[in-house]
Amino acid sequence: METLVQEKQPKLMAYGCILGAAFLWGIIGIWNRKLMEVGISPTSIVVIRNIGSMLLLSAIFAVKDRSMFRVKKEHLKYFFGSGVISVVLFTLCYFSCQKVCSLAMASIFLYTAPSFVVIMAAILWKEPVTKKKVTALVLTLLGCALVCGVFAGELAVTAAGVLFGLGAGFFYALYSIFSRYALKHYSALKCTLWMFIFAGIASVFLIRPTELAVLLNFREGMIAVVLVVLSTVLPFLLYTMGLAHVESGKASIIASFE
């Protein structure tokens, strides 16, 4: 009995981490809207999140533990995948979808991600596609649709929005896939650091100096800091920690709590 309890504790903590990440991701719209109100575009918000997170984590580990910057060359592809292919492309698609569609519709498209994860995990790692998972996926999509008011008939959607939305769901799903490979070799902390190193470097090419100049104002600067710390670095770290102990498909479904 004691052994069973000990085995369940990491799982329960992992579920808690994933739910915590979902909550912190869920309030990201608060900071995004405040920044958009002062003329910052979705692309520049991606830049703020990724470069800000890269600088924050790099500064912390440059002082605390420089060994975090050492990884094997053959594993860099996993961080390129999670940082560039997943995080950068996912956020660009998602924020662009929010711009051309209703926020509710963008949310529905984003949560096609668990379906992608379950399918890819079944192909790559033979994770079972159980009746419970399928039921959870259906209920997740239906629940999101009800909460967002899909059946009220007032949602705006365009062809571009559909493409951006499905792209957001697919690239979001890839984070769970690439991170699972990286977690076989490194801790959640190191995986998160290197993911943001790649995402931050890629985001340099998206910088719009005139838009970012508004961050020199104290209020907007503090909103950006909160966005980076509370709704970017911390949730990605928590989710990656949870992913180390939970199947990718289950983790993605639980994250729909967002």
N, C-alpha and C positions, 0 to 999 in steps of 0.2 A: 504493500500500500504506500509506504514512504517513497519507494522508487517511482511509483506511478505519479505521485504528487510532484516529485522533483522533475520528472519528464514534462509535466504539464505546465510548470511555471514559466519556462522560456517561451512556450507557445502563447500563454496568456499575456506575457509582457510584449511579445511580438505583435499580437492583436491590438494591444493598447497603443503601441508605437504607431501602427498604421492608422488607427482611429484618430490619434493626435495629429498626425500628418494631414489627414483628410480635413480636420477642423481648421487647421492653420491655412491650408490651401483654400478652404471654403470662404475665408474672409478676405481673400486677395482682391476681390472686386471693389472693396472699400477703398483701398490704396490706389488701385488702377483708375477708378473714377475721379478721385481727387487730383491725380496727376494729369488725366486727360482734360479736366476742366481748365487747366492753365496752359493748354496747347501742346502737351506732350503726346506724341503718337504711339500707337501700339508697338511699333518697331523700336522706338526709343525706350519704352518700358522693358522690352526684352533686353536691351543693352544695359539698362540700369540693374536689372536683376542678375544677369550673368556676370558682368564685369565687377559689379559691386560684391557679389558672392565670392568670386575668384580672389579679389583683393583682400577681403575680410579673412577668408580661410588661410590664404597664403601668409598673411601677416601673423596670424595666430600661430601657425605651425613653424614659421621661420624662427620664432622666439621659443616656442614650447618643445617642438620635436621635428628636427630637420630630416629625420629618417623617413618621414611621411612623403618626401619628395622623390624617394627612390622606388622605382618600379622596373620590371623587366620590359625590354623593348617589344617582345612578342605579345605583351598584354596591352600595349597602348591602343590597339584596335578596339578593345572593349570600351575604353574611355572616350575614344573618338565616336563610337556608336552611341553611348549614353549621353555624351555632352553635345555633340554636333547634330548627328542624325536624329536623336530623340529630342533633347531639351530645346535646342535652338529652333528646329523645324516645327516642333509641337507648339511652342509658344507663339511663333510667327503665324501659324495657321489658326490657332485658337483666338488670338487677339484680333486677327483680320476677320475671322468669322463673326466676332462680336460687333465689328464695325459695319458689316454689310447685312447682318441678320439681327434678330432680337437676341438679347442676352439669354433668354430661356432656350431658344432654339440652339444656340451655341453650346449650352450645357448638355442638351440631349445628345448632340453629335459627339461631344467629348466622351460621354459615357457609353459609346460603342467600344471603347478601349478594352473593357474586361472581356468582351467577346473575342477580340483579336488575340488577347493574351491567352485565353483558354485554348483557342485553336492552335496557336504557335507552340505553347507549352506541351500540348498533346503530341505535336509532330516532333519537336526537338528532344523532349525528355520523357515522352510516354506518360505524362501526367494524365490520370484517368478523367474522362469527361463524364462525370456521374450525373444522375438525375437531380441530385441536390444542386450541383453547379448550374445545370441548365435552368432549373427552377429559379435559382438565385439571379441568374442573368436576366431572365424574363421579368421577374419582379423588380429588379433594379431599373430596367428600362421603363417599365410601366410606372413605377414609383416616381422616377424623374419626370416623366411625361405629365403625370397628374400634378405634381408639385409646381412644375413650370407652366401649367395651364395650356398644354398642347390642345386639349379637347375644347377649349374655349373659342378656338377659331380666330384668335387675334395675333398669331405669331407671324412675323415677317420672315420670309425665306427666299433666297435667290439661288440660281445655278452656281454662282461663284461661292455663295455661302455653303452650299452642300459640299462642294469640293474642299473648301477650307475646313469645314467641320469634320468630314470623314478623314481628312489628312491629319487633323488634330488628334482624333481618336487613335489612328494607326500609329503615329509617331509617339504619342503618349504611351501606348502599349509597349513600344520597343524599349522603353526605359527599364521595365521589369525584365525583359529578355536579356539585354546587354548587361545589366547589373547582376543578374544571376550568374553569368559567366565570370564576371570580375570578382564576385564574392567567394568564389572557390579558391582564390589566391590571396585576397586582401581583406582587411577589416572594412566595416561600413564607413568609418571615418575617412580612410584613405580613398575608398571608392568615390565618396562624395567630393573630396578635395580634387581629385583628378578629373572627375566629370566636369566640375566647374572651371578647371584650368582650360580644358578644351572648349567648353561653352563660352568662356570669357574671351579667349583668343579669337574664336570665330565671330563673336559679337563686335569686335573692334571694327570689322568691315561694314557694320550697320550704323556706326556713330553719326549722329546729326548734331554738330556742335551748337547750332543756333537754338535747337530745342532744349538741349541739356543745360544751357546757360541759366535757365530758370531755377535750377537746383541750387544756385548760389544764394537764393533767398532762404532764410532760416526755416520757414514753414514747409516749403516744398522739399528742402534738403532733409528734414526730419522724417517726412512721409516716405522719402526714398530709402532712408535708413531702416525704417520699420518694415517696409516692403522686402528689403534684402534679408534682414535678420529674422523677422517673425514669419513671413509667408514664403520665403525661398530657402534659405540655408537650413533652418530648423526642421521644416517638414520633409525636405529631401533627405536629411540625415535620419530622421525618425523612420521614414518609409523604407530606406535602405537597410536600416537595422532590423526592421520587421521582416523584410524580404529574406533575410538570412535564415529565418526559422519557419517561414510559411510558404506554401506552394505559390508560384507566380499568379496562377489563375485566382486562387482564393484571395491573395493580397490585393489584386486589382479590383475584385468585387467589393471587398471590405472598404477600399478607398472611395467607393462611390458614396459613402457617407458625406463626402464633401458637398 
